[in-house]
Amino acid sequence: MKITYPHMGNACIAIEAMLQKLKLEVIPPPPISKKTLEIGTKHCPEFACMPLKITMGNFIEALDLGADTILMAGGWGPCRFGYYAQVERDILADLGYKFDMVILEAPDSRVSELFRQLQALGQNVSIVEAFKALKFAWYKLQVVEELEKKLAYVHPRALDKRKAENIYDLALEKIKATQDKEEIDKLFHTCLASLDQIALRAEEPLRIGLVGEIYTVLEPMANYNLIRSLGRLNVEVDNSIYISDWLNDHLLGGLVKKSHRRQLLKCAAPYLNYFVGGHGLETVGSTVIYARQSYDGVIHLGPLTCMPEIVAQSVLKRVSSEEGIPCMTLYFDEHAGVAGIQTRLEAFTDMLKRKKARRAAIH
Ligand code: SF4
């Protein structure tokens, strides 16, 4: 079995580690490029959301490299995600590809079911080995997310931003390549220490909360590297979604780390109190929390035609006015352009800076 998977930000580091520990031969899809999106766009319905097009491009590129099995997450609820895997399987079959597709259905609070699915996927692995594979992948994911958070703090404050980016990028590459826990620990601490040595600006940066559809928030190629662009504009970005939070809430029964889901739903309730699919509810709840934590603004991301985020956007107008937080929504599709996005980021952050300066002058 030569297995592949779809990219989603740094999650590939953990997924690859888990598959290798399950004794599988892994054929990672090449990093997402313009070509990946072009391939996906060519073979998907025009109205499909961008994550479907990008992941389709991932699969075709990986199958062309020799993969014969695709690992894909399943889903449920009112949005299209529940049919993604089936739609992709049918399109690929129509294109003449021969492959198996393994769909990991989110068991929502049945951890034993997840182990069963993983064990079935592995090549002759016991339940203990499946558990160890999952534990190691989780560990790698935690390390990567801690580094993401550290960079999110240092980058907007750094005088030498390229240096911060290079330290982080290099550390991730090395962590991805090693399966040795001690080595990963060493790389992690070296990266933290190197980032700590970077000289920082005296001025405190603007603070923006990032909310929206999970794939668009987590995959830099889907959001045109928005977090890095904001860091270069001296803006600190707090990401409201991490893949470990989603896994903890939906696959691991909330057993592995503290879940904030209840608080999110409580904060969203006065504005939106029913499930609208995807991350619509979380978008609203997180925006309320950012407003109450005195963030300067919120940026809301989604793929064009994403129903849950369209619902959330309509609610955010009220949240913005009642909670007093500026919100900007950006939708992405294959026609989005870097220059247009950069202009909107600069205009939004300029407006926030002026607002902050006015507030400071009054107090
Ligand atoms: S949440 Fe949005 S982007 Fe994701 S599958 Fe549903 S409609 Fe598409």
Residues whose N, C-alpha, C, O or C-beta is under 5 A from the ligand:
A	BS01	SF4	C49 C79 R80 F81 E213 G278 P303 T305 C306 M307 P308
